[in-house]
Amino acid sequence: MNIRLLPAVLLMVSTAALIESASAETVLVGAAAYPEGPLWRNGKLLYVEYAGPGVKQWDGKHSSVYWSGDHCGASGLIDYRRDHILVACYDSNAVIELDEAGRQIRTINRDAAGKGFIGPNDFAADRSGGIYVSASGVYDPKAPISGTILYLSPTKGTLVEVATLIHYSNGLTLSADGKNLLVSEMLAGRILSFPIQADGTLGPRSVWARLQDLAPPTAHADAYNGPDGFKLGPDGNYYIAQNGSGRVLVVNDEKKLVRTIQVPTPYVTNVNFGADGAATVYITGVFDPWKAPFPGAVYRWTP
């Protein structure tokens, strides 16, 4: 799950075209404990610290605690109805709802059938007000595959399991046409696609892309080499946090790599956008996810 910057803009030749490779220019938070889930909201940047208090807020100069949850292990954030926020608590296997003042008002730790879920990790909103939740399952390449996707109905407000047997489900986003849910299958190194049904349930999966086909792993790549957080950008491109390769892959709807964004943290955890769309990209990452205190940073990149 969950400083010196490279200032230059480089060009590298891919097999198909010239791909722009740039570096994140600005460090917003240089000391974060396994940051994830950036979310621009009301002129401020919210993000979680998996190894920290929960949700933090950056106001342009300083970071402060927005919400604290004991044993949460926060890993994701998303806007929810009535100016509320949902927090994915990976360690406590729960989704927390916060009101407009940041107060905890609801804890969801069971689906509509009374079944618990393991490792809620990230979110994606559909076009009808529903929310998809990735529950990653057990983080072990040798363990039985246990990742799932749940759907929070906009009318019922309860979670329903809509996909199973995903090898560590992580970041997720809707496709550009809104017809499919794309899901990072992290330990398989690929992205899956599920057709979305009228009631929010999902149809049979297919492989949307394999990361090794989008871009060769870097020299310092981790064995699984991502993908982690994953968002459809306002520019119509997909932004994939490649955990283990120190970069964000920017891919178009034809699944062609159009840009890479390099960051100093090898373990890139997530990405999101500012009020000006893809002109501002916020990126979170970790230097060492295996050793406490799990130092990381939050970056801002602009084209």
N, C-alpha and C positions, 0 to 999 in steps of 0.2 A: 504494500500500500504506500501508505505514504509509503574582499571578493573583488575577484578581479574579472571583469567582463571582457569578452572579445569585441572590440569596437567596430571591426571592419565588416563590410558587406561583401561576401564572396560569391563567385559563380562556380558551379561545378557541372560537369557534363554528365548527363545520364544517358542511358542507351537510346532514349526517345527524343530528348530535347534538352535545352539549357534550363536548369532548375536553379532558381534563386535560393541561396543559403545565407540567412542573416542571423544576427545575434540579438538576444534581448538586451536592450540598452540600459534599462533602469531597474535598480533593486529598490523595491518599496519597503520590504521587511527583510532585513539581513539576518535575523535570528528568530526562526520559527521552529516549533517542535513538531515536525512531520506535518506540514501544511497541506491542505486539500481544499477542494470545493469553492473556488473563488466565485463571488456573486456581487455584482455592482448593483447597489440599491440606494435610492434617495441620496445620491451624491457621495456615497461612501462605499468602500470595498469591505464586504464581509468575507471571511474565510474561516475554515476550521483548522484546529490543531489536534491531530489524532492523539499525540502524546502531551497535549496541553489541557487547558481548562474546558475546552469545548469550542465555542464560536467566538472569534475575535473580530474587531472592527478597526479599519484603518481610515482615518479622517483626512488624509493628505499630508499629515506630519507625524502622527503617532498612532500606535496600536493600543487598544484597550479591550477588556473582556466585555463581550456583548451578552453572552449566556454561558453559564457554567453548569456542567452535568457530571456528577461523580460517576466514574467507571463507564462513561459513554464511549470513549474512543471514536470521536466524531470523524466522519469520512466524507460527508457530502451535504450540500445545501440546495434548496430550490424555493422559489417564491410559490406561495400557495394562496388560495382564495382569501378575500377580505384582508389583504395586506399581511397575511401570515407567512410563516416560514416553516418548512419541514427540515429536520436535521436527521441524517442517518447516523445512528449510534452503532458502530460496527462491533464493539466489544460487548455491549449489553443486549445486542440482538433486538433492537427496538428502533422505531421511527417516532421522533418527538415533534409535536406541533407547538410552535411558539406564536403568540399573538403579536399585534402590531407594536407592542412595547417590549417585546423580547421575553415575555413571561411564558413559562411552560404551562400549557393548558390540556395537553393530551399525550398519552403514551400508547403506541400501538405495538404490541409484541406477539400478536397472533393474527392469522388470516381469518377470513370469514368462516372457514371450516374448523377453527379452533387450533390450527396447526402453527407451531412456531417456525421461525426462519433463522438462518445462520448468516451473520455478517452482512447486514444491509450496508450498501456501499455508495450508490449514486442514484440520481434521479433523471427523468426526462418527462416533460409535459406533452400531452397530445393537444389536438386542436379543439377539444370539447371540454377542457378543464380537468381531465383526468391526469393522473401521475403514474408513470411506470417507475418501479423500484427494482434495482438489482440487489439480490441477496447472494453474495459471492460463494457461500458454502465454505468448506474446509480448504485452507491454503496449504496444499500438499500435492505436488504432482503425482505422487504414488497412491494417494488416498482415492476412494471411490468418488466419482464426479457428483457434486452435490449443489452446484450453483443453480439458482432459480431467478425468474422474473415475476414480480407481483404487480397488480394493477389496482390503484386507488380510484374507485369510481367517483365521478363528480356528483352523482346523485345519492349513492348509498354511503359514501365515506368509509367504506371498509375495503380491506385488501383481499384480492383474489389471486391465487397462483395461476399464472397463464403460460409459463414455460419452465421446464425442468432439464436436468442433465446437461448443464452448461459448465464447461471446465473453468471455473472461477469467473463468473459474470461480473463485469466491472462497469466502465463507462457506457452510456447509451444515449441515443438521440434519434429523433425522427428523420426519415429521409426527406429530401428537398420537396418531394411531391406530397408528403404527409401520409403516404400509403403503407409505409413499412417502418418497423422499429429496428434500428441497427444497434447491435450489442457487442461490446468488447468481450471476447472470450480469451482472457488474459493468458492463461497457462497453455492455451493451444496456439497462441500467437496469431489470432485471426479475428475477423469481425463477421458476425452472423447477421442475417436479415430475416425478419419475421413479418409476413403480411398482417396488417391490423384489420380486425373484423369490426363490424358496426358497433358491437357492444364492448369493444376494447380488448377482447381476447385476441390471441395470436394464432396464426396459421402455421403450417409446416416451415421449418427453418431451411435456409440455404446459406452457403458461404458467400458473403459479399466481397471479402478481400482477405488475403494473407499478407501480413506485414512484410515478410521477406520478398514478396513480389512488388510491393510499393517502393521499398528502399532497402538496400543491403544493410545488415547490421553494422554498427560502428565497431571499432577495434576494442572498446571497453564495454561492449554490450553484455548485459546480464544474460543468463542462459535462456530465459523466457522472452526477454526483449520487448515486453509490452504485449498488447496495447492497454493503457490505463484509461484515464478520463477521455471523453470523446464528445465533441459538440459540432452541430451544424452551425456555421458562421452566417452572419447577416449578408455576407458576400456570396453565399451559395456554395462555398467550399466547406469541406469537413476538416476539423482540427483534431488530430489524434496525438495525445500525450504518450510518447513512446518511453515507457518506464524501463530504464536499463541502457538507453542510448543517448540520453541527454539532449533530447530534441522534441519538437512538435512537428509532425508531418502534416502538411496542408495538401489535401487531395480534392480534386474536382469530382463532379458527378459521374464522370466517365472513369473514375478510379485511377486517374493519372496524377502523379506527384507534381505539384506546381511550385512548392516552396518548402524549405525546412527552416525552422526557427531554433537556433542553438541556445542552450542555457548551461550555466556552469554545474548545475546539479544533475548528476547522471540519472537519477531516478525521478523522472518527470511524472507528477501525479495527476494534474488536471489543468484545465484551461477554460476561460470564459471571456466575455466581451464587455466593453464599457457602453455608456449611453450613446456614444457616437458609432456604434456598430463595430465592424471589424477593423476600424481605424485604430482601436485600442484593444489589445489582447492581454489578458492577465493570465499568468502561468505560475503554478506552484510546483515545487520540487524538493527533493531530499538528497543530501550528500551521502548519508549512510543509513539505510532503513533497518539495519540489523543490530545497531549498537546505540543504546541510550546515551544522550538525550535526543537522538534522532534529529540532528541539526538540518534545517532546511531554509528556504527563502521563497519570497513572493516577488515576481518580476512583472514589469510592464513592457510590452513591445508595441511599437507603432511602425507601419510600413515606411 
